[in-house]
């Protein structure tokens, strides 16, 4: 899976011109992208979710990875449904049983419905997300560059608390702008 930003973007952001760190930066990009999606509760790269299981007995299923771009297959008790058998609200990740004018309930049962789908952002990734990923990579890069064993310090020589956190505050503040809040229809 690719990261939210490219290695070229990271090298520009960190002002790195050599290619000897490309693999390491690529791994940091994947880690930062995963952290971003976990933190915001949303996907920012196209992701295929295979055979996600759901219990039946309700009028809709809440797919776990949102937003949902498309449904690939829906299997209910071993029967593959057609697109006419369900309606998707991709923004919320709700999959309704029945058609737009004929609402139904999913057949009752534990893990009786398997859904395969593609989750992806509906448009371009917001700059606050991409910049947050770049800053998260900077944080990962700086905190692993080795050192003297002394606490990390800022430009004024004082201890810098930004090196003591998994997700620095500046990154969290950027990502908070796109964090998934309560679901509202």
C-alpha positions in Angstrom: 0.0 0.0 0.0 1.2 3.5 -0.8 1.5 6.3 1.7 -0.6 9.4 1.8 2.3 11.4 0.4 5.2 10.3 -1.8 8.9 9.9 -0.9 9.7 12.8 -3.2 7.3 15.0 -1.2 9.0 13.9 2.0 12.5 14.6 0.6 11.4 18.1 -0.5 9.9 18.8 2.9 13.0 17.6 4.8 15.4 19.1 2.2 17.1 15.7 1.6 18.7 15.5 -1.9 20.4 12.0 -1.7 18.6 8.8 -2.4 20.3 6.7 0.2 17.5 7.2 2.7 14.6 6.5 0.3 13.6 3.1 1.8 13.7 4.4 5.4 11.7 7.5 4.4 9.2 5.3 2.6 8.7 3.2 5.7 8.3 6.3 7.8 5.7 7.5 5.3 3.7 4.2 5.7 3.9 4.5 9.5 2.8 8.1 9.5 0.0 7.3 7.0 -1.3 4.5 9.2 -1.1 6.7 12.3 -3.1 9.5 10.4 -5.8 7.1 9.4 -6.1 5.6 12.9 -6.1 9.0 14.5 -8.7 10.6 12.2 -10.8 7.5 11.9 -10.9 7.9 8.1 -9.1 6.5 5.1 -7.0 8.9 3.1 -5.8 6.3 0.5 -7.8 3.8 -1.5 -8.2 0.7 0.5 -9.9 -2.6 -0.4 -11.7 -4.2 2.5 -12.3 -7.9 1.9 -15.2 -10.0 3.4 -15.9 -7.8 6.4 -18.4 -9.7 8.5 -21.6 -8.2 10.0 -24.5 -9.5 12.0 -27.9 -9.2 10.4 -31.3 -8.3 11.8 -31.1 -4.6 11.2 -32.1 -2.3 8.4 -28.5 -1.2 7.8 -24.9 -2.2 8.4 -22.2 0.2 9.5 -19.1 -0.5 7.5 -16.0 0.0 9.5 -13.7 1.8 7.0 -15.1 5.0 5.7 -15.8 6.8 3.5 -16.9 4.0 1.2 -16.3 4.6 -2.5 -17.9 1.5 -3.9 -19.2 -2.0 -3.0 -17.6 -4.9 -4.7 -19.7 -7.8 -3.3 -22.3 -8.4 -0.6 -23.0 -12.0 0.4 -25.9 -12.7 2.8 -26.1 -16.3 4.0 -24.0 -17.5 1.1 -26.1 -15.7 -1.6 -24.4 -12.9 -3.5 -26.7 -10.0 -3.8 -27.0 -7.6 -6.7 -26.7 -3.8 -6.6 -30.5 -3.6 -6.6 -30.7 -5.4 -3.2 -28.9 -2.7 -1.2 -28.3 1.0 -1.0 -25.1 2.6 0.1 -24.5 5.9 2.0 -20.8 6.0 1.3 -20.0 9.1 3.4 -21.3 7.4 6.6 -20.5 3.9 5.5 -24.1 2.7 6.0 -25.3 -0.2 3.8 -29.1 -0.5 3.7 -30.9 -3.7 2.7 -33.5 -3.2 0.0 -34.0 -0.6 -2.7 -34.5 3.1 -2.3 -38.3 2.7 -2.2 -38.5 -0.8 -0.6 -36.5 -0.8 2.7 -35.9 -4.2 4.2 -33.9 -5.7 7.1 -30.8 -7.8 6.7 -31.6 -11.5 7.5 -31.0 -12.2 11.2 -27.9 -14.0 12.2 -24.4 -13.7 13.6 -21.8 -12.8 11.0 -24.2 -13.8 8.3 -23.2 -10.9 5.9 -19.8 -10.5 4.2 -19.1 -7.2 2.4 -16.1 -6.5 0.2 -15.7 -2.8 -0.7 -13.3 0.0 -1.6 -12.9 2.8 0.9 -11.4 6.0 -0.4 -11.6 9.8 0.2 -14.3 11.4 -2.0 -11.9 14.0 -3.4 -8.4 15.4 -3.0 -6.8 14.8 0.4 -6.9 18.0 2.5 -3.7 19.9 2.9 -3.9 19.6 6.7 -3.7 15.8 6.3 -0.8 15.8 3.9 1.1 18.4 5.8 0.4 16.5 9.1 1.8 13.3 7.5 4.9 15.2 6.4 5.4 16.6 9.9 4.9 13.2 11.4 7.6 11.8 9.1 9.8 14.7 10.2 9.2 13.7 13.8 10.0 10.0 13.1 13.1 11.1 11.2 14.4 13.4 13.9 13.8 11.1 16.8 15.7 8.2 15.3 18.8 10.1 14.0 20.9 9.0 17.0 22.3 11.3 19.5 24.4 11.9 22.6 22.1 10.3 25.1 21.1 13.7 26.4 17.5 14.8 26.3 16.5 16.4 23.0 16.6 20.2 23.1 14.9 22.9 21.1 16.7 25.9 19.5 17.0 27.7 22.8 18.7 24.7 24.5 15.7 23.8 26.6 14.2 20.3 26.6 11.9 19.9 23.7 8.7 18.0 24.7 7.8 17.4 21.0 10.3 14.5 21.0 8.5 12.8 23.9 5.3 12.0 22.1 4.3 9.4 19.5 2.2 12.1 17.7 3.5 15.6 18.2 0.9 18.3 19.1 1.4 20.2 15.9 0.5 17.1 13.9 -2.5 16.2 16.1 -3.8 19.8 15.7 -3.6 19.5 11.9 -5.3 16.1 11.9 -8.0 17.2 14.4 -9.4 19.4 11.6 -10.4 16.2 9.7 -11.1 13.9 12.6 -14.2 11.8 12.3 -16.8 13.1 14.7 -20.2 11.7 15.6 -22.1 10.2 12.7 -24.8 12.6 11.6 -27.1 11.6 8.7 
